[in-house]
Amino acid sequence: MYKSILRPLLFSVDPEKIHHTTFSIIRMLSALGFGSIFRSMYAKNNPSLSREVFGLIFPNPVGLAAGFDKDAKLYKELSNFGFGFIEIGTVTPKPQAGNPKKRLFRLKEDQALINRMGFNNGGVVEAVERLKKNKKTGEKGHVIIGGNIGKNKVTPNESAVQDYLICFTELYDYVDYFVVNVSSPNTPNLRALQDKEPLTKLLLRLQEENKAISIQKGESKQKPILLKIAPDLTNEQLLDIIDIVSETKIDGVIATNTTISRDGLTSENKIEVGGMSGKPLRERATEVIRFLSEKSNNAFPIIGVGGIHSAEDALEKIKAGASLVQLYTGFIYEGPSLIGDINKALL
């Protein structure tokens, strides 16, 4: 029903407008008691789906990627569709409007999206207020939350560390793991932070803060920190990433973010500037996962994301070395049944 009836209706409206409208509809239906109906339709509750990754117990390995629920407005309602975890953000220290509209484009023929949103969000403090409503870890109804953090557009790269620290300390008590986003193509010069020296400096400083906060709170474990990387990195740069993970002792990598490549696209909107996600990214994202897994001898967990539009696509990522997977564009094109299809295939 989604692909034959709902998707044509949704795709007849500007993608950014319909995104907000869909949020309102899901929130309204959930308030009317449809959350339990969604769970019965889409969620697969089976102990064999559970995964322990970087010290966290995930009810299933299928998550929602960052960018969909940037401001933590709908994480509880979205979890009713069967996601094992939700990643919010990218959040920045201060609110920012992002890039001028129009900034989100469908590539229907390619089953892809191009976005140049530019970290539009209400700021980390606003997100924290919403995350306070999440159940505590271990309590029934707790949604596993990843906090994807970035820098404000006006912050120069030489001051970026402070932006990431602000987000880290504000979110610390309200997320289960962190993701350092230095790979979005839509914030000027952000990807320069993927270079070995500045990235190592950033991650070491976050780990210092991580340790200090955990000691202050008397906690035995630190928060897992992951790095989200671009699919456009060369093999030499990917080897640098492996070295950086080893040196900084962060907990894993998310592979991959959107791409600036337009190879093989046929849609008219392929000319738009921004990061491309969806089916055309599938093969490259899997290549990156396999390269990192093999060259590191499976030294760290990988969350696979990019071009997952079917259960087979998800299994491909897992066989390549991913411990968990995330959906974004595939969720939009295929609908919520995709989550259950993947978990069913895993079972």
C-alpha positions in Angstrom: 0.0 0.0 0.0 2.8 2.4 0.8 4.5 2.2 -2.6 1.3 2.0 -4.6 -0.8 4.7 -2.8 1.0 6.6 -0.1 4.4 7.2 -1.9 2.8 8.8 -5.0 0.9 11.1 -2.8 3.9 12.0 -0.7 6.1 12.4 -3.8 3.7 14.9 -5.3 4.7 17.5 -2.7 8.0 19.3 -2.2 10.2 16.9 -0.3 11.1 19.2 2.6 7.5 20.3 3.1 6.1 16.8 3.1 8.8 15.7 5.5 7.4 18.1 8.1 3.8 17.3 7.2 4.6 13.5 7.7 6.1 14.2 11.1 2.9 16.0 12.1 0.7 13.1 10.8 2.8 10.4 12.6 2.7 12.4 15.8 -1.0 12.8 15.6 -1.7 9.1 14.8 0.6 8.1 17.7 -1.3 10.4 20.1 -4.5 8.6 19.0 -3.1 5.2 19.9 -1.7 4.1 16.5 1.8 3.5 18.0 0.8 0.0 19.1 -0.7 -0.7 15.7 2.5 0.4 14.0 4.5 -1.9 16.4 2.3 -4.9 15.6 2.6 -4.2 11.9 6.3 -3.6 11.6 8.3 -4.5 14.7 10.0 -7.9 15.0 10.5 -8.7 18.6 12.8 -11.7 18.8 15.7 -12.2 21.2 17.9 -13.6 18.4 17.8 -10.2 16.7 19.6 -8.6 19.7 23.1 -7.4 19.1 25.8 -6.2 21.6 27.9 -3.6 19.9 30.4 -1.2 21.6 29.0 -2.2 24.9 25.3 -1.4 24.1 22.5 -4.0 23.7 20.5 -3.2 20.5 17.1 -4.9 20.3 17.7 -5.4 16.6 20.5 -4.1 14.2 18.4 -1.8 12.0 18.6 1.9 12.9 17.4 5.2 11.5 20.3 7.3 10.2 21.0 10.9 11.2 19.3 13.6 9.2 15.7 12.3 9.4 15.0 13.3 13.0 17.5 16.1 13.3 16.0 17.8 16.4 14.9 14.7 18.3 11.2 15.6 17.7 9.9 12.2 16.8 12.3 9.5 18.0 9.8 7.7 20.2 7.1 7.6 17.5 9.6 6.5 14.8 10.8 3.7 17.1 7.3 2.2 16.8 8.1 1.2 13.2 10.6 -1.3 14.5 13.9 0.5 14.5 16.4 -0.9 16.9 17.9 2.6 17.5 17.5 6.2 16.3 20.3 8.6 15.5 19.4 12.3 16.0 21.1 15.3 14.5 23.4 16.5 13.2 23.1 19.0 16.0 25.3 22.1 16.4 25.9 24.3 19.5 23.8 27.2 18.3 20.6 27.0 16.2 21.1 27.6 12.5 18.7 27.8 9.6 20.9 25.9 7.2 21.3 26.6 3.5 18.8 28.5 1.4 15.8 26.6 0.1 15.2 24.7 -2.2 17.8 22.3 -0.8 16.3 18.8 -1.0 15.7 17.0 -4.3 14.3 13.7 -5.3 15.9 11.7 -8.1 13.0 9.3 -8.7 14.6 7.5 -11.7 17.6 6.7 -9.6 15.8 6.1 -6.3 18.0 8.7 -4.7 18.0 12.1 -2.9 20.3 15.1 -3.1 20.4 17.4 -0.1 22.3 20.5 0.8 20.5 21.1 4.0 23.6 22.5 5.8 23.0 21.3 9.4 19.7 23.1 9.8 18.7 22.4 13.4 17.4 24.1 16.6 20.6 23.8 18.5 21.8 21.2 21.0 20.0 22.7 24.0 16.6 22.4 22.3 17.4 18.7 21.4 18.3 17.9 25.0 15.0 19.2 26.3 13.2 16.7 24.0 15.6 13.8 24.9 14.9 14.3 28.6 11.5 12.6 27.8 13.2 9.4 26.8 13.0 6.5 29.3 16.2 5.8 31.2 18.6 3.1 29.9 17.4 -0.2 31.0 13.8 0.9 31.6 11.0 -0.5 29.4 10.4 1.9 26.5 13.9 3.3 26.4 14.9 4.2 22.8 18.6 3.8 22.1 19.7 7.2 20.8 22.8 8.2 18.9 23.8 11.8 19.1 25.3 13.0 15.8 27.3 16.2 16.4 28.8 18.9 14.2 30.0 22.5 14.1 28.2 25.7 13.3 28.7 27.0 9.8 30.2 30.3 11.1 32.8 28.5 13.3 36.2 28.3 11.5 37.8 24.9 11.4 40.6 26.0 13.8 37.9 26.5 16.4 35.8 23.4 15.5 36.9 21.3 18.5 35.1 23.7 20.9 31.8 23.3 19.0 32.1 19.5 19.2 32.9 19.7 22.9 29.8 21.8 23.6 27.5 19.3 21.9 29.3 16.4 23.6 28.9 17.7 27.1 25.3 18.9 26.6 24.2 15.6 25.2 26.2 13.3 27.4 23.5 12.3 29.8 20.8 11.9 27.1 22.4 9.8 24.3 23.7 6.2 24.3 26.5 6.9 21.8 28.0 9.8 19.9 28.8 10.2 16.2 31.3 12.8 15.1 30.2 14.2 11.7 33.1 15.7 9.7 31.9 14.2 6.4 28.9 16.3 5.3 29.6 18.0 2.0 27.1 20.8 2.8 29.0 22.8 5.4 32.0 24.7 3.8 35.4 23.2 4.5 33.9 20.7 7.0 35.4 17.7 5.1 38.9 19.2 5.6 38.5 18.0 9.2 38.7 14.4 7.9 42.5 15.0 7.3 44.6 12.9 9.6 46.1 15.6 11.8 42.9 17.7 12.6 40.8 14.6 12.9 43.1 12.9 15.4 43.3 16.1 17.4 39.5 16.4 17.5 38.9 12.8 18.5 41.6 12.8 21.2 40.2 15.9 22.8 36.7 14.3 22.8 38.1 11.2 24.4 39.8 13.3 27.1 36.4 14.9 27.9 34.7 11.5 27.7 37.1 10.1 30.3 36.8 13.2 32.5 33.0 13.2 32.6 32.9 9.4 33.3 35.3 9.8 36.2 33.3 12.8 37.5 30.1 10.8 37.4 31.7 7.7 38.9 30.9 5.6 35.9 32.9 2.6 34.9 32.2 3.0 31.2 32.7 5.9 28.8 30.2 6.8 26.1 30.9 5.1 22.8 32.2 7.6 20.1 31.9 6.8 16.4 33.2 8.6 13.4 31.1 9.1 10.3 33.1 9.1 7.1 32.5 10.1 3.5 32.3 7.5 0.7 34.5 9.7 -1.4 37.7 8.9 0.6 40.6 7.2 -1.3 42.0 3.9 -0.1 45.0 5.8 1.4 42.6 8.0 3.3 40.7 5.0 4.5 44.0 3.5 5.8 44.5 6.8 7.7 41.0 6.3 9.2 42.0 2.9 10.5 45.2 4.4 12.0 43.1 7.2 13.6 40.6 4.8 15.2 43.5 2.8 16.6 45.3 5.8 18.0 42.3 7.6 19.4 40.6 4.4 20.6 37.2 5.5 19.5 34.6 2.8 19.3 33.8 2.5 15.6 33.0 4.0 12.3 29.8 4.8 10.4 30.3 4.1 6.7 29.1 6.1 4.9 27.7 9.6 4.6 26.4 11.1 1.4 28.5 11.3 -1.7 29.4 14.2 -4.1 29.8 11.7 -6.9 27.2 11.7 -9.7 28.4 8.6 -11.6 25.7 6.7 -13.3 22.8 9.0 -12.5 20.0 9.6 -15.0 17.6 11.9 -13.2 17.3 15.6 -14.2 18.1 16.7 -10.6 21.5 15.1 -10.8 22.9 18.6 -11.5 22.0 19.9 -8.1 24.8 20.6 -5.6 24.8 18.6 -2.4 25.2 15.1 -1.0 23.6 12.2 -2.8 22.1 9.3 -0.9 20.1 6.3 -2.1 20.5 3.3 -4.4 23.4 4.6 -6.4 25.5 4.8 -3.2 24.9 1.1 -2.3 28.0 -0.4 -4.0 30.5 2.2 -2.9 29.3 2.2 0.7 29.7 -1.6 0.8 33.2 -1.3 -0.7 34.2 1.1 2.1 32.8 -1.2 4.8 34.6 -4.3 3.3 37.9 -2.3 2.9 37.8 -1.1 6.5 36.8 -4.5 7.9 39.5 -6.4 6.0 42.4 -4.0 6.3 41.8 -3.5 10.1 41.2 -7.3 10.7 37.8 -6.4 12.1 39.4 -4.3 14.7 36.3 -2.1 15.3 32.5 -2.2 14.8 31.1 -0.6 11.6 27.6 0.7 11.1 26.7 0.3 7.5 24.6 2.9 5.7 24.1 3.9 2.1 21.8 2.5 -0.5 19.9 0.0 1.6 16.6 -0.5 -0.2 16.0 -4.2 0.4 16.7 -6.9 2.9 19.4 -8.2 0.5 21.1 -4.8 0.5 21.3 -4.9 4.3 22.6 -8.4 4.4 25.3 -7.4 1.9 26.5 -4.7 4.3 26.5 -7.2 7.2 28.4 -9.8 5.2 30.9 -7.1 4.2 31.6 -6.4 7.9 28.9 -4.2 9.3 27.7 -5.0 12.8 24.6 -2.7 12.5 22.9 -1.0 9.6 21.0 2.3 9.2 18.3 3.5 6.8 17.4 6.9 5.4 16.6 7.2 1.7 15.5 3.5 1.5 13.0 4.2 4.3 11.6 7.0 2.3 11.4 5.1 -1.0 10.4 1.7 0.4 8.4 2.6 3.5 8.4 1.2 7.0 8.0 -2.4 5.9 11.7 -2.4 4.9 12.7 -2.5 8.6 10.6 -5.6 9.2 11.8 -7.2 6.0 15.5 -6.8 7.0 14.9 -8.2 10.5 12.8 -11.1 9.1 15.7 -11.9 6.7 18.1 -11.9 9.6 15.9 -14.3 11.5 
